[in-house]
Amino acid sequence: MRRPPAALPRLHVQRALALGALLTGCPAPPAPPPPPPPIDAPVTNIPRVTDVPVAVAPDRPVVDVARATTRRPGLWHEGYPSTPLLPARVTELRAIARDAVSEQSEAAAFVLGRRAPRGLLETILGELPERNLTAYARGLLGRPPTDAPMALGRFAPLLERAEPSPVIAALVQRHRLPLGTLHGLPLRWLASSELGEQVIGARLAAAPDADSLSPALIAGLHPVALSTLSRSLKDRTPDVRHGFEAQAFALLGERVALHPRAWANSLRTLLETADLEDAAVRLAFQDLLPRLEGVRLDPPAVNAAFRCAWSLTADRWLTGERVMRCAEGTERWRSLAARAERIALETPPRDPVARLQAIQREAGGETRVLQVLARVATHAEGAADPAMLQGLARSTDPGVLSELLEGLVALVDRGARTPPARKQILDRLFTPAGRQRLLRAPFELPEEAAIEARTHALSLLRRVGEPLPVPAGISRAIQSELHPEQVLTPDEGEGPTIPLARLRVRTSAGSFVVLVQGERGIGAAQVVIDAARRGRYRGTAWHRVVPWFVAQGGDPRGDGYGGADHIERTVVNGESFVRGAVGIPLGGIDSGGMQWFVMLADAPHLDARYPVLGQVVEGMNTVDRLMIGDVFEEVTVSEP
């Protein structure tokens, strides 16, 4: 699925489309929809987000963002790969990064932060000029959470400023860096009325030595900040974590009942992060269930997805079979997907093969359910049934094939370490003809529609020691899989980035405006503008919403595997994914299409790994309200 990574557990409610499906809901017929909120007035000359009186108006968590982006030359595309730099290149980049007047020093610092050997990270940090510290931190955020061993050190002054660095706050959260003498900073920024500062405080609260939170402080948070705090506290000590989670369930029970559009996404995050093994937290969750039964959302897809999300959590930790009835009619597939996901969450699963087979019979040809079945069957203990897997392998749907092949890669990796042993695992699951058909199927589909399925097929062939098909495709995602010894990077834009158009986006949650920027006539921006002019977004879904991270939509298929009509070369640059930034999701280099996503919070770990399309300049409050199941009603194009 084309998507920016969110660093979540692989088989968690957020990972699956259906999960996505699972995140928005209610029973009975939906109430008449309220009138959409008006677009906010344009925001100009505001470097950070505006004040948010959440406690006064919880149903309008409106935050407009208009942070200017500037063109930064050279080197940024080298930050795309995860492979370590060669020693000679490290030496060259260190020299550039130390040169405070060099036009490329900031980009060099960024690339070093992302790809320098771990053992050199602290040394490089000590030699950088102050102006490059933020770029270096942006690079570090693209590394695995366990791969940045440094203390806060030279970054600390960037948090003590009147306008603290959101990048350094994100670094503290991702790598759980101690704050030392700054342990009181989280409370200071959480007490702010400005969303940007609340999010900084919420991220700093991940520090193991951060001061404890008060109930009054938690009650005053914006929904996005509350979601961020839920993520931050899940690795804190049990007393800190459980106290927050019990209070948050009680708080959200009241707010979701009164203002579901404003607070339902915060509840989704809490459902995914809360430690429901704790009796007090579980009791607080149980107490809010009667309120959730009465929640009504519109359109019906949003209603069904939210209901299936909380039903899945309730069924896992309490008694009942709520997922059996969490969605009906045209949204019935969400209930089937939730039932499959429930199997994956059991340890160990109870009779997984028979239950998955029953779901498969009910699903028929519904590809969104088949994708979840492929994922669960290859990951859940005891669920890899040969008959089911061979049935899924007969699909010609690129999403089903991609999920199945990706799952098989993980399955053989878990089971064996050598190609012959991995091949034996595959042989136990597929007949020779069935295996050949599965591995050939992605290459019989158009490349632009099946890039991810092809790359997973190539990965599986390599793991079992079988020859790779040539030619396998022209995209660099596929070339990287064919030639892993070569480090391939996206292009870096050569022309000036200029405003190209304004997109006025009307959705079932309200309206907002995007200022599209790029190089005239080429690249991702032109693909999106052309799709909007042709009316291709009308009726497409917001299929993925991660409340503390991103909202993604625009796929004609509605599952994240569509929207690419040709191979479009991926172009990246030094622009950062701040709140309100709009980007193009990828399933590998050159796999972008008409889908796009909007950042709900800063995400520096995405920098130089995804094309930046533009920025939301009006109506960020609407973006905050988007839920899985919402739809694009109209996208119109005008001059910038």
KOLDOFI-235758 format. One record per residue (C-alpha): z, x, y. Coordinates in steps of 0.5 Angstrom, whole numbers, always signed. Example, Ala and Ser with C-alpha at 12.3 -4.5 7.8 and 13.67 -1.06 7.14 Angstrom:
BEGIN
PT +16 +25 -9 .
PT +14 +27 -2 .
% end
This chain:
BEGIN
PT +0 +0 +0 .
PT -2 +3 +7 .
PT +5 +4 +10 .
PT +9 +8 +14 .
PT +15 +11 +10 .
PT +22 +8 +11 .
PT +26 +13 +7 .
PT +28 +7 +2 .
PT +30 +6 -5 .
PT +23 +5 -9 .
PT +25 -1 -12 .
PT +29 -4 -7 .
PT +28 -11 -4 .
PT +24 -8 +2 .
PT +19 -4 -2 .
PT +15 -9 -5 .
PT +10 -14 -2 .
PT +14 -19 -5 .
PT +20 -17 -3 .
PT +17 -17 +4 .
PT +16 -24 +1 .
PT +23 -24 +0 .
PT +25 -23 +7 .
PT +25 -30 +11 .
PT +28 -36 +9 .
PT +31 -43 +8 .
PT +30 -49 +3 .
PT +28 -56 +5 .
PT +22 -58 +10 .
PT +22 -54 +16 .
PT +24 -57 +23 .
PT +19 -58 +28 .
PT +17 -51 +31 .
PT +20 -49 +38 .
PT +15 -47 +43 .
PT +14 -40 +43 .
PT +17 -36 +48 .
PT +13 -34 +54 .
PT +11 -27 +55 .
PT +15 -22 +59 .
PT +13 -20 +66 .
PT +9 -13 +65 .
PT +14 -7 +65 .
PT +12 -1 +69 .
PT +15 +5 +71 .
PT +21 +4 +67 .
PT +22 +11 +62 .
PT +27 +7 +58 .
PT +28 +0 +55 .
PT +31 -5 +60 .
PT +38 -8 +60 .
PT +39 -13 +54 .
PT +45 -18 +55 .
PT +45 -20 +48 .
PT +52 -23 +48 .
PT +50 -28 +53 .
PT +43 -30 +50 .
PT +43 -28 +43 .
PT +36 -32 +42 .
PT +32 -28 +46 .
PT +33 -20 +44 .
PT +28 -18 +49 .
PT +26 -11 +50 .
PT +20 -9 +54 .
PT +18 -2 +53 .
PT +13 +2 +57 .
PT +14 +9 +56 .
PT +8 +13 +58 .
PT +5 +18 +53 .
PT +1 +24 +55 .
PT -4 +28 +52 .
PT -2 +35 +48 .
PT -7 +40 +46 .
PT -8 +43 +39 .
PT -4 +45 +33 .
PT -1 +38 +32 .
PT -5 +36 +26 .
PT -2 +42 +22 .
PT +4 +38 +22 .
PT +1 +33 +17 .
PT +2 +36 +11 .
PT +9 +37 +7 .
PT +7 +44 +4 .
PT +10 +50 +7 .
PT +7 +55 +12 .
PT +4 +61 +9 .
PT +8 +67 +12 .
PT +3 +70 +17 .
PT +2 +63 +20 .
PT +9 +62 +21 .
PT +9 +69 +25 .
PT +3 +67 +29 .
PT +7 +60 +31 .
PT +13 +63 +32 .
PT +10 +68 +37 .
PT +7 +62 +40 .
PT +13 +57 +40 .
PT +17 +63 +44 .
PT +12 +63 +50 .
PT +15 +58 +54 .
PT +9 +58 +59 .
PT +4 +57 +53 .
PT +0 +51 +53 .
PT +1 +50 +45 .
PT +8 +52 +45 .
PT +11 +45 +44 .
PT +6 +44 +38 .
PT +8 +50 +35 .
PT +15 +49 +35 .
PT +14 +42 +32 .
PT +10 +45 +26 .
PT +15 +50 +25 .
PT +20 +45 +25 .
PT +16 +41 +20 .
PT +13 +46 +15 .
PT +17 +53 +16 .
PT +21 +55 +10 .
PT +28 +53 +10 .
PT +31 +59 +10 .
PT +28 +61 +17 .
PT +30 +54 +20 .
PT +36 +57 +24 .
PT +33 +63 +26 .
PT +27 +60 +29 .
PT +32 +55 +33 .
PT +36 +61 +36 .
PT +29 +64 +39 .
PT +26 +57 +42 .
PT +26 +56 +49 .
PT +30 +50 +51 .
PT +24 +46 +53 .
PT +21 +46 +46 .
PT +28 +44 +42 .
PT +26 +37 +42 .
PT +19 +38 +39 .
PT +22 +42 +34 .
PT +27 +37 +32 .
PT +21 +32 +32 .
PT +19 +37 +26 .
PT +25 +37 +23 .
PT +25 +30 +22 .
PT +19 +30 +18 .
PT +23 +34 +13 .
PT +27 +31 +7 .
PT +34 +29 +9 .
PT +37 +35 +5 .
PT +32 +40 +7 .
PT +35 +41 +14 .
PT +42 +45 +13 .
PT +43 +47 +20 .
PT +49 +44 +25 .
PT +48 +41 +31 .
PT +48 +47 +35 .
PT +43 +48 +41 .
PT +42 +41 +40 .
PT +48 +38 +43 .
PT +47 +39 +50 .
PT +41 +34 +49 .
PT +46 +29 +47 .
PT +51 +30 +53 .
PT +46 +29 +58 .
PT +46 +22 +63 .
PT +40 +20 +59 .
PT +41 +23 +52 .
PT +35 +25 +47 .
PT +34 +19 +42 .
PT +30 +25 +38 .
PT +37 +29 +37 .
PT +40 +22 +35 .
PT +35 +21 +30 .
PT +36 +28 +27 .
PT +44 +27 +27 .
PT +43 +20 +23 .
PT +37 +23 +18 .
PT +41 +29 +16 .
PT +48 +27 +17 .
PT +50 +32 +22 .
PT +57 +33 +24 .
PT +58 +32 +32 .
PT +64 +36 +33 .
PT +67 +36 +40 .
PT +62 +30 +41 .
PT +65 +25 +36 .
PT +67 +20 +41 .
PT +59 +19 +44 .
PT +57 +14 +39 .
PT +62 +9 +42 .
PT +60 +11 +49 .
PT +53 +9 +48 .
PT +54 +3 +43 .
PT +58 +0 +49 .
PT +52 +0 +53 .
PT +48 -6 +55 .
PT +42 -2 +54 .
PT +38 -3 +48 .
PT +36 +4 +48 .
PT +43 +7 +49 .
PT +46 +2 +43 .
PT +41 +5 +38 .
PT +43 +12 +40 .
PT +50 +10 +39 .
PT +48 +7 +32 .
PT +45 +13 +30 .
PT +50 +18 +32 .
PT +55 +13 +28 .
PT +52 +16 +22 .
PT +56 +23 +23 .
PT +61 +24 +18 .
PT +66 +25 +24 .
PT +64 +20 +29 .
PT +70 +16 +32 .
PT +71 +9 +28 .
PT +68 +2 +31 .
PT +72 -4 +34 .
PT +70 -11 +32 .
PT +69 -12 +40 .
PT +64 -7 +40 .
PT +60 -9 +34 .
PT +60 -16 +37 .
PT +56 -14 +43 .
PT +50 -10 +39 .
PT +43 -12 +40 .
PT +40 -14 +33 .
PT +36 -8 +33 .
PT +42 -4 +34 .
PT +46 -8 +29 .
PT +41 -6 +24 .
PT +41 +1 +26 .
PT +48 +1 +25 .
PT +48 -2 +18 .
PT +43 +4 +16 .
PT +48 +9 +19 .
PT +54 +7 +16 .
PT +52 +6 +9 .
PT +54 +14 +7 .
PT +61 +14 +11 .
PT +67 +13 +8 .
PT +69 +7 +4 .
PT +74 +4 +10 .
PT +69 +5 +15 .
PT +63 +2 +12 .
PT +67 -4 +8 .
PT +70 -6 +15 .
PT +64 -6 +18 .
PT +60 -10 +13 .
PT +65 -15 +12 .
PT +66 -16 +20 .
PT +58 -16 +20 .
PT +57 -21 +15 .
PT +62 -26 +18 .
PT +59 -25 +25 .
PT +51 -26 +22 .
PT +53 -32 +19 .
PT +55 -35 +25 .
PT +49 -32 +29 .
PT +44 -34 +24 .
PT +46 -41 +24 .
PT +45 -42 +31 .
PT +39 -37 +33 .
PT +36 -35 +26 .
PT +30 -32 +29 .
PT +34 -27 +33 .
PT +39 -25 +28 .
PT +36 -26 +21 .
PT +32 -19 +21 .
PT +39 -16 +22 .
PT +42 -20 +16 .
PT +36 -18 +12 .
PT +38 -10 +13 .
PT +45 -12 +12 .
PT +43 -15 +5 .
PT +40 -8 +3 .
PT +45 -4 +5 .
PT +52 -7 +4 .
PT +56 -5 -2 .
PT +57 -11 -5 .
PT +61 -8 -11 .
PT +67 -8 -6 .
PT +71 -15 -6 .
PT +72 -16 +1 .
PT +65 -15 +3 .
PT +63 -19 -3 .
PT +67 -25 -1 .
PT +65 -24 +6 .
PT +58 -25 +4 .
PT +60 -31 -1 .
PT +63 -34 +5 .
PT +56 -35 +9 .
PT +52 -38 +4 .
PT +53 -45 +6 .
PT +51 -43 +13 .
PT +44 -40 +10 .
PT +43 -46 +6 .
PT +42 -50 +12 .
PT +38 -45 +16 .
PT +31 -47 +17 .
PT +25 -43 +20 .
PT +18 -44 +21 .
PT +12 -43 +19 .
PT +14 -44 +11 .
PT +12 -37 +9 .
PT +17 -34 +14 .
PT +22 -40 +11 .
PT +21 -38 +4 .
PT +21 -31 +5 .
PT +28 -31 +8 .
PT +31 -35 +3 .
PT +28 -31 -3 .
PT +31 -25 +0 .
PT +38 -27 +1 .
PT +38 -31 -6 .
PT +36 -25 -9 .
PT +42 -21 -7 .
PT +46 -28 -8 .
PT +44 -28 -16 .
PT +45 -21 -17 .
PT +52 -20 -14 .
PT +55 -28 -15 .
PT +53 -33 -20 .
PT +47 -38 -20 .
PT +39 -38 -21 .
PT +37 -39 -13 .
PT +31 -35 -14 .
PT +28 -40 -19 .
PT +28 -45 -13 .
PT +27 -40 -7 .
PT +20 -42 -5 .
PT +15 -48 -7 .
PT +8 -50 -6 .
PT +3 -45 -4 .
PT +9 -40 -3 .
PT +11 -41 -10 .
PT +9 -34 -12 .
PT +15 -31 -7 .
PT +20 -34 -12 .
PT +16 -31 -18 .
PT +16 -24 -15 .
PT +23 -25 -13 .
PT +25 -26 -21 .
PT +21 -20 -23 .
PT +25 -16 -17 .
PT +32 -19 -20 .
PT +30 -16 -27 .
PT +29 -9 -23 .
PT +36 -9 -20 .
PT +40 -10 -27 .
PT +43 -5 -30 .
PT +41 -5 -36 .
PT +36 -11 -35 .
PT +37 -17 -40 .
PT +31 -18 -44 .
PT +26 -15 -39 .
PT +20 -16 -43 .
PT +20 -23 -45 .
PT +22 -25 -38 .
PT +17 -21 -35 .
PT +12 -24 -40 .
PT +14 -31 -38 .
PT +13 -29 -30 .
PT +6 -26 -32 .
PT +4 -33 -35 .
PT +6 -37 -29 .
PT +3 -32 -24 .
PT -4 -33 -27 .
PT -9 -29 -23 .
PT -4 -29 -17 .
PT -5 -21 -15 .
PT +1 -21 -11 .
PT +6 -22 -16 .
PT +2 -18 -21 .
PT +3 -12 -16 .
PT +11 -13 -17 .
PT +10 -14 -25 .
PT +6 -7 -25 .
PT +12 -4 -21 .
PT +18 -7 -25 .
PT +14 -6 -32 .
PT +14 +2 -30 .
PT +20 +3 -27 .
PT +26 -2 -30 .
PT +29 +0 -36 .
PT +26 -2 -43 .
PT +21 -6 -39 .
PT +14 -2 -41 .
PT +11 -7 -46 .
PT +4 -4 -48 .
PT +1 -11 -48 .
PT +3 -13 -41 .
PT +1 -6 -39 .
PT -6 -7 -42 .
PT -7 -14 -39 .
PT -5 -11 -32 .
PT -10 -6 -33 .
PT -16 -11 -34 .
PT -15 -13 -27 .
PT -20 -11 -22 .
PT -16 -12 -16 .
PT -15 -5 -12 .
PT -7 -7 -11 .
PT -6 -8 -18 .
PT -9 -2 -20 .
PT -6 +2 -15 .
PT +1 +0 -17 .
PT +0 +0 -24 .
PT -3 +7 -24 .
PT +3 +10 -19 .
PT +8 +7 -23 .
PT +5 +10 -29 .
PT +5 +17 -26 .
PT +13 +16 -25 .
PT +14 +14 -32 .
PT +11 +20 -35 .
PT +14 +24 -30 .
PT +21 +21 -32 .
PT +19 +22 -40 .
PT +16 +29 -40 .
PT +15 +35 -37 .
PT +9 +38 -40 .
PT +2 +35 -40 .
PT +1 +34 -48 .
PT +8 +30 -48 .
PT +6 +26 -42 .
PT +0 +24 -46 .
PT +4 +22 -52 .
PT +7 +17 -47 .
PT +1 +14 -45 .
PT -2 +14 -52 .
PT +4 +9 -54 .
PT +3 +4 -48 .
PT -5 +4 -48 .
PT -11 +4 -54 .
PT -16 +9 -52 .
PT -21 +4 -50 .
PT -15 +1 -45 .
PT -13 +8 -42 .
PT -21 +10 -41 .
PT -22 +3 -38 .
PT -16 +3 -33 .
PT -17 +10 -31 .
PT -25 +9 -30 .
PT -23 +2 -26 .
PT -21 +5 -19 .
PT -28 +9 -19 .
PT -32 +3 -20 .
PT -29 +0 -14 .
PT -32 +1 -7 .
PT -28 +8 -5 .
PT -25 +5 +2 .
PT -22 -1 -2 .
PT -19 +3 -7 .
PT -17 +10 -4 .
PT -10 +9 -6 .
PT -12 +7 -14 .
PT -16 +13 -14 .
PT -11 +18 -12 .
PT -6 +15 -17 .
PT -11 +15 -22 .
PT -13 +23 -21 .
PT -6 +24 -21 .
PT -4 +21 -27 .
PT -10 +25 -30 .
PT -8 +31 -28 .
PT -1 +30 -31 .
PT -3 +29 -38 .
PT -8 +34 -38 .
PT -15 +31 -38 .
PT -21 +33 -34 .
PT -22 +30 -27 .
PT -28 +25 -25 .
PT -33 +29 -20 .
PT -35 +26 -16 .
PT -29 +22 -14 .
PT -30 +20 -7 .
PT -31 +23 +0 .
PT -24 +22 +3 .
PT -20 +27 +5 .
PT -14 +23 +1 .
PT -18 +24 -5 .
PT -20 +31 -4 .
PT -13 +33 -3 .
PT -12 +30 -10 .
PT -18 +34 -13 .
PT -16 +40 -10 .
PT -8 +41 -9 .
PT -9 +48 -8 .
PT -12 +47 -1 .
PT -8 +44 +5 .
PT -12 +39 +8 .
PT -10 +36 +15 .
PT -13 +30 +19 .
PT -17 +32 +25 .
PT -14 +33 +32 .
PT -18 +29 +38 .
PT -22 +33 +42 .
PT -24 +28 +48 .
PT -19 +25 +53 .
PT -14 +20 +51 .
PT -16 +14 +56 .
PT -14 +6 +56 .
PT -19 +3 +52 .
PT -17 -5 +52 .
PT -12 -10 +52 .
PT -10 -14 +46 .
PT -7 -20 +48 .
PT -4 -22 +41 .
PT -1 -29 +40 .
PT +3 -30 +33 .
PT +7 -36 +30 .
PT +13 -32 +33 .
PT +10 -32 +40 .
PT +6 -27 +44 .
PT +5 -20 +46 .
PT +0 -15 +49 .
PT -2 -8 +47 .
PT -5 -3 +51 .
PT -10 +1 +47 .
PT -11 +8 +48 .
PT -16 +13 +45 .
PT -23 +17 +45 .
PT -28 +12 +47 .
PT -33 +9 +42 .
PT -29 +13 +36 .
PT -23 +13 +31 .
PT -18 +8 +30 .
PT -18 +5 +37 .
PT -25 +2 +36 .
PT -24 +0 +29 .
PT -18 -5 +32 .
PT -22 -7 +38 .
PT -28 -9 +34 .
PT -24 -13 +29 .
PT -21 -17 +35 .
PT -27 -18 +38 .
PT -30 -21 +31 .
PT -24 -26 +30 .
PT -22 -22 +24 .
PT -14 -22 +25 .
PT -14 -30 +26 .
PT -10 -32 +20 .
PT -8 -26 +17 .
PT +0 -24 +16 .
PT +5 -20 +18 .
PT +7 -18 +11 .
PT +12 -12 +12 .
PT +18 -12 +17 .
PT +23 -7 +17 .
PT +28 -9 +22 .
PT +31 -3 +24 .
PT +24 +1 +24 .
PT +17 -3 +24 .
PT +13 -9 +24 .
PT +6 -9 +20 .
PT +0 -14 +19 .
PT -7 -15 +20 .
PT -9 -14 +13 .
PT -14 -20 +11 .
PT -11 -19 +4 .
PT -4 -20 +6 .
PT -1 -15 +2 .
PT -2 -8 +5 .
PT -8 -6 +1 .
PT -14 -9 +5 .
PT -17 -8 +12 .
PT -22 -2 +11 .
PT -29 -3 +11 .
PT -31 +4 +11 .
PT -28 +11 +11 .
PT -26 +12 +18 .
PT -23 +20 +19 .
PT -16 +20 +21 .
PT -15 +23 +28 .
PT -8 +25 +30 .
PT -5 +28 +36 .
PT +2 +30 +39 .
PT +4 +23 +42 .
PT +10 +20 +39 .
PT +12 +14 +36 .
PT +17 +11 +40 .
PT +20 +4 +41 .
PT +14 -1 +42 .
PT +8 +5 +40 .
PT +3 +2 +36 .
PT +0 +6 +30 .
PT -5 +5 +24 .
PT -2 +5 +17 .
PT -5 +10 +12 .
PT -5 +11 +4 .
PT -7 +18 +5 .
PT -12 +22 +10 .
PT -18 +17 +12 .
PT -15 +11 +9 .
PT -14 +7 +15 .
PT -17 +1 +17 .
PT -16 -6 +22 .
PT -8 -6 +20 .
PT -3 -4 +25 .
PT +4 -3 +26 .
PT +9 -4 +32 .
PT +15 +1 +32 .
PT +22 -3 +33 .
PT +25 +3 +34 .
PT +24 +11 +35 .
PT +21 +14 +29 .
PT +20 +21 +30 .
PT +19 +23 +23 .
PT +12 +19 +23 .
PT +9 +24 +29 .
PT +3 +27 +27 .
PT +2 +23 +21 .
PT -1 +17 +23 .
PT -6 +15 +29 .
PT -3 +12 +35 .
PT -7 +6 +37 .
PT -3 +5 +44 .
PT +3 +1 +46 .
PT +6 -6 +47 .
PT +7 -7 +55 .
PT +9 -14 +55 .
PT +13 -19 +50 .
PT +17 -14 +46 .
PT +22 -19 +45 .
PT +16 -23 +41 .
PT +16 -17 +36 .
PT +23 -16 +35 .
PT +23 -24 +33 .
PT +17 -22 +28 .
PT +19 -24 +20 .
PT +15 -23 +14 .
PT +11 -29 +13 .
PT +9 -30 +21 .
PT +1 -30 +22 .
PT -3 -28 +28 .
PT -6 -34 +31 .
PT -11 -30 +36 .
PT -12 -23 +38 .
PT -17 -23 +45 .
PT -19 -17 +48 .
PT -20 -15 +55 .
PT -21 -9 +60 .
PT -15 -5 +61 .
% end
